[in-house]
Amino acid sequence: MEQVFAYVIALGAAVMMPIIFLVLGLCIGLGFNKSLLSGLKVGVGFIGLGIVTALLTDSMKGPLDTIQGLYDLQLAVFDMGWPAAASVAYNTAVGAFIIPVCLGINILLLLCKGTRTVNIDLWNYWHFAFIGAVVYFATGMIWWGFFAAIICYVVTLVIADVTAPKFQAFYKDVDGISIPQPFCAGFVPFAWAINKGLDAIPGMQKVNIDAEGLKKKFGIAGEPLFLGIVVGILIGCLQFKTWAEIVDNIPKILMLGVKMGAVMELIPRVTVLFIEGLKPISEAARGLIARKFKSAEGLSIGMSPALVIGHPTTLVASIILIPLTLIIAVALPGNQFLPLASLAGMFYVFPLVLPYTKGNVVKTLVVGLVVIVAALYMVTYLAPEFTKAAHDVAAAHPDDKAVQVPAGFMAGSLDFAGSPLSFCIYWLLEGLKWAYWKWIGAGVLTLGTAALVIWNRRRMIRLIPAELARDEKILAEQERKKD
């Protein structure tokens, strides 16, 4: 079984998603050609996004390594990046069974009307497997690992349901889509609380600068493309000690700036493919539900946050936070983690934050700064267990370079070890080494998760009239297009 799911996951999102979309499209009556085309567009979108992300990572790696050595920024936790976390997740017994277990939980909750999200983002199931693997290695018991993974999955589905209306209202062309990815979902409470706190400050509501407003106010200086070039040039300059060295390396510095600008410009263009691929599936699914299930609320298709990371505010906030994160990591008391490889994942902090800040750049940056500070501490705290898990997987799979921890370092990754949701689950199960702490934490998690599902069910029942009205409108629009 482990080999089967390892093989499936090894296909990658670019291959998995066309297959999933083809099967899903045929099941909902979209037709072979349209289903295949939708899936291929999403698959190509993942390939394009991977190329752009690789451009960012490859361009930044050399300068950041130089800066790290130049300023002696040697912290104890080495940034392994998301590939290490994914490898730890899927090369354990928890990871081997995480897909069928979570799909079974999803179906059960759909039947009980405890969720409205059908999570087809199978690639990102590694997030649930990761927290399960870490708890498994910490406790030495496989059942605690599955318990942690299931709790994370259920809470993420509820957050996806709760955020879906705001998500669909804020972003364009994402009707019927939700984001059940725990890394993004974990930052929603931060976004809600900080946004409320900022609104309570006199005059703050007048500071309403979105990405378009930034362009109008600052002209070209407010463009994500230009900001990317500026940040790239700044990082390029920091890798040299003297002005003479900077002058001698101007072509190299400018090239880094252009590459960073290219990333900011290409990401929105790539994410258009996700929207084009998702829209036919989403419309067909909601139309089918409107025809067949008149007495039930509409479902949402759970998809990767990759489809909306091209939003201008996400790009602006991410590119500004990259250098700030390096400064914060070095200056933060008690932090032992210097993010380098994980910086490419900065874009994934904001997909569910923006609907709460309404795209306000200032508010989004404040949320981002708070989140980064918290994430750095969480990665430092989880580093011993992450390291233990990486060593165990490396011993079983010596050819897997992703989990080879450098000598003298602990392992860390901002991409998921910095997730508030995974951290809370881990802390409630293993945070304190008291005799009965694990059972107390398990009780809190069980009762809290059950309460969330019940509350979510009641909340959705109240939304039935509005949802049915929207589904009927979509159905009528589809019928009109046919005519």
N, C-alpha and C positions, 0 to 999 in steps of 0.2 A: 504493500500500500504506500509506504514511504517513497519507494522508487517511482510509483505511478504519479503521485502528486508532485514530486521533484521534477519529473519530466514535463508535466503540464506547466508548472511555473517557469521552467527553463525556456519555454517557448517565448515568454515575455509578453508584455501588454500589446505590442504591435501585431503579434500573431493571434493572441487569445481573443482580443476584442472583435476582429472581423468574424471569427467563428461564433462567438457569443451573439453578436448582433444578427448574423445570418439565421441562427436557430430561433432567436427571439422574434425577429421580423416575420419568419414563416409561421410561428405560433400565433401571432396576432393578425395575420392576414395581410401583411404589407406586400407580399410577393417576393419572388426570388431575386429579381434584378435590383429592385429598390433596397432590399435588405442587404444584399451583398455590397452594393455601392455605399450604403451608409456605414457598414462595418469597415470597408476598405478606407474610407475617408478618416474614420477615427483611428484606424491602424496607422495610416500615413501621418496623421497628426502626432501620434506618439513617437514615430520615427523622427519627424521634424523637430519635435520638442527635445528629443534625446540629442540630436545633432547640435541644436542651439545651446542646450545645457552643457554639453561636452565642450563647446567653444568657450563658454564662460569658465568652466573648471580648468581646462587646459591653459587658457590665457592667464588665469589668476595664479595657478600653482607655482610657476617659476618665481614671479615677483614676491608672492607671499612667503615662499620658502626662504628667499633671500632676505626679506624684511625680518623674518623670524630669527635667522642667524645673525643678522647685522645688529639687532637690538637685544639679542640674547633672550628671546621670549620663549624660554623652555619651561613649559608648565607640565605637570605630572600626567595629565590625561591627554592621550593622543587622539586626534580626530580621525576616526575610521570611515566616516561618511555612511550614507544609507546602505551601500552594498554590504557592509559588514553586518548591519542590523538585520537586513533581509536574509543573509546567509545563516545567521544564528537562528532566525525565526523558522526557516524552512528545513533546516538540517537537524531537527529534533523531532521527538515523537509527537509533540504538540503541533508542530508545523505540518507534519505528515497527514494529520486528520482535521486540520483547522477548517478547510473548505467544506467538506460534507457536514461537519458539526455545526458550523455557523449558518450554512444554507438551511439545515434542518431547523435551527432556532428561528431563522427568518420566516420560514413557512409557518411554523407554529404561531409566531406572533401575528402574522397576517391573518391566519384563521381565527385567532382570538381578538382581532382588531386592536392589537396592542401597538401596531406600527402601520404605516402606510407606505413604507419604503421597501422596494424590491432591490436589494443591493447586488448588482451584477458586476461591480468593480472588483472582480476576483483577484486581480493583480495586487491590489492594496490590502488584501486579507493578511498579508505578511505583517501588517501593523498589529493585528490581534494576536498573531502567532508570536510576535516578539515579546510582548508583555507576558504571555503565557510561558515562553521559554525562560525568561529572566526569573520569574517566580518559581518555575520548575527547578532551575539550577540552585536557587536560593534555599528552597525548602527540601529538595531532594525527593519530592513526591509529585508524580505526573498529574494526579487529580487536582492538586492546587494550581498547577499550570493551566489546565483546562478551565477551572473555575475562573481564574483571572481573565483568560481570553474571552470567555462567554460574557462575563460582566462587562468587559470593555466593549464587546460587540453590541450588547443590548442597549447600553447607555448611549453609544454612538448612534444607533438607529433612532432613539428618542430625540437626540439633539438634531439629527437630520430632519426629523418630522417638524420639530419646533421651528427650526430656522428656514424650512422650505418656503413659507409664504414671503418672508423678507428677501430671501435669496432670489426667488423667481421675480419679485417686484423690482429688485435693484438691477439685476443683470438682464440684458436683452436676449430674447429667443431661448430661454431656458424653462419654459412652462413644462410642468410635469417632471422636473429634475430636482433631486436633492443630493447633498454631499455627505455620505456616511463614512468619512475618513477621519479616524480618531485624532490624528495630529492637528488637523484644522478644527475639529469639533472641540478640542480641549481649550481653545483660546476664546470660545464664545462667551463664557462667563466674564473673562477679562474685558472683552469688548463691551459687553452690556454694562458692567459696573463702572468702568472708566468713562464711558460715554455719558452715563448718568451723572457721575461726579463732575465732569467737565462742563456739562450743561448747567450745573448748579453754580458755577463761577460767574459772577456778573460780567457781562460783556463777551463771554466766550461764544455764545450763540451767534454773535455777529461775525466771528472769525470763521466764515464758511467758505473755505478755499478748496474747491475740488480740482481735479487734474485739468479740466477745461479752463477753470478760473485762473489756475496757475499759468497756463499758456497766455491768457489774455493780459494778465498782470505783468508777467515778465517776458513775454514774447518768446523768442527762441530759447532763452534761458530756462523756461518752464517746460520745455519739451523733454520727455523721457530720453529721447535720442541724444540730445545735447547733455543732459545730466549724466548719462552713461559715459559719454566721452570725457567729461570733466573729472568724474570719479576715477575712471581708468587712468587718465594722465596723472592725477594726484597719487594714486597707488604706484604708478610707474616711477614717479619722482622719489618716492620714499625708499626705494631700493638702492639709492645711491647716497654716498656720504657727503659729497661736496658738490658745489655748483658746477665746477669744471666737469665732473663726471656726468652730471645731468645734461650739460650742453653737448658733450660728446655722444650721448645716447638719445638725443632728441628723436631720431627716426623710430627707435625701439619704443620709446615712451608714447609717441603719437600713435603708433600701431596698436598698442595696448588700449589706448583711448578709443580708437575706431572700432576695435573688436568689442569693447564693452558697449559702445553705442549700437553696434550691430545687434547684439543680444537684446537690447531694449526695443529695437525696431522690429526684429524678426519674431519675437514671442507673440505679440498680438496677431501677426499675420498667420502664424502657425495655428493658433487657437481657433481661428475662423473655421478650420477644417473640422474641429470637434463639434462646433455648433451645427455645421452643415450635415454632419453625419448623425447627430443626435436628434435633430428636429423631426425628420420623418418618423423615426421610431417612437418618439415621445407623442407626436400627434396621433399616430395610429393606435398606440396603447390607450390613450385617454379616450379616443373615439370608441374603441372596443368596450371599454368599461362603461361609457355612457349608454351604449346600446344594450349590453348584456346584464349590467348590475345596477338597475335603476335605484335600488334601495341602499346602495353602499357608497361610501366616499371614495373618491378617486385615489389611485395609487401614484406614487412617485418612483421614477427610476433612479436608483442610487448610482452616481457616476463619480469619476475621479475629479478632484478640484483642478486638474490640468486644463479643463475646458474654459476656465475663467481667469487664469493667472495672467492673461495678457491685458487686464484692465489697467488703464493709465495710472490710477492711484496706487495700485499694487506695484507697478514698475517703479514709480517715483519713490515710494516708501522703501522698497527693497534696496534700490541702488544707493540711497542715502544711508541706510542702516548697515550696509556691508562694511564701510570703514569705521563707522561708529561702534559696531560690534567688536572689532579688533581692539579699539581703544578701551571699551568697557571691560573686555575680558582680561586685559592686562592690569587695569586699575582696580578691579573689583576685589575687595578683601575676601579671602577664603576660596575664591574661584581657582580651580586647577585645570580648566579646560580652555584651550585656544582653538576656536573654530576656524578651520581652513577648508577642508573638503566639503563640509556641511553648508558653506555659504551659498552654494547653488540652490539649496532648499529654502532659502529665505522667502522666495515667492509664495511658498505654500503656507506661510503663516497667515496670510490675509484674505483668502477667498470667503471665509465666513465672518470676518471682522468688518469688511466694507459695508455689508448691509446694515450694520448697527451704527457705524460712523457716517453712513450715507456718502461715502467716498470723500469725506473731508480729510484733506492731506494732513493737517495739523493733528487732528484727533487720531488718525491712523498711525502717525509717527509716535505719538505718546503711547498708544497701546503697544506698538511694536517695541519701544524701548523698555517698557515694563515687562513685556513677555520675554524679551531677550535676557534681561537680568535674572528673572525667575528661572528660565531655561538653563542658563549657565550653572546655576546652583544645583538644579535637578540633575544635570548631566554629571556634575562632580559627585553628587551623592550616590548615583546609580553606577558609577564607574567600576567599583569593585565587583559587583555582580555581573555587569556587562563583560568585564575582563574574564571572569570565571567561565561564563558561557562561551566566549570567543575561544578560550584555550581548549575547552572540551570539544568544540566543533572542529577546531584546527587539528586536534589529536586524531579525531575520527576521519577527517578529510584533509590530509596534509597538502594536497594539491590546490586547495582553495586559498588563494592569496588574499582574498578579501578579509579573512579573519585572522591573518597573521599579525599579532600585536608586536610592535617593536620592543626590543629588550629594554627594560628599565621604565617602561611606560604602562599606564592603565589605558583601557579602551573607552572611547566615548563617541557619541554621535548626536548632534543637535537635532537631526531629522526626526527621531522618535524618542530617544532617551530624554529629550527636553520637552516631552509632551506632558502637560499637567494631568491629563486623564490617566495615563499609564503610571505616572508618579504617585498619584493618590491611591490607585489600586495597589501598587507595590507597598506603599507605606502602611496602608491599613492591614496588609497581610504579613509584612516582614519588617516594618519600620522600627518596631520596638521588640526586643528579644525577651519579653516577659513570657512566662510559662503558658498563659492562655491568650496572649495577644492575638495570635492568628485566628482563633475562634471568635474572639470579640470582633475583630476586623471583618471576618467573613459574615458574621451576623449583621453588622452595619451595612456592608455592601449588598447583601441579599435583600434586607428590608428596604434599603434606600432605592435599589434598582426596581424592586417590585412596586414600590410607591410611585416611582417615575412612570412605569408602564401603565399603571392604573390611571394616574393623572393624565397621561398622554391619550389614553383611550377615551376618557370622558371629554377631553379637549377636542378630539377629532369628531366625536359624535355631535358636538355643538356646531362644528363647521360643515356638517353634511349639506344643509341647504345651499350655502355659498358654493361649495365644491360641485354639487350637481348642476347648479346654474352655469358654472364655467364649463363643465363637461358638455352640457347641452349646446352651449355656444360654439365650442370646438367642433362638435358633431355637425351642427348646422353649417358651419363654415366649410367643412370637408364635403358635405353633400352639395353645397353651392358650387364648389370647384369642379366636382364631377359633372354637374349639369352644364 
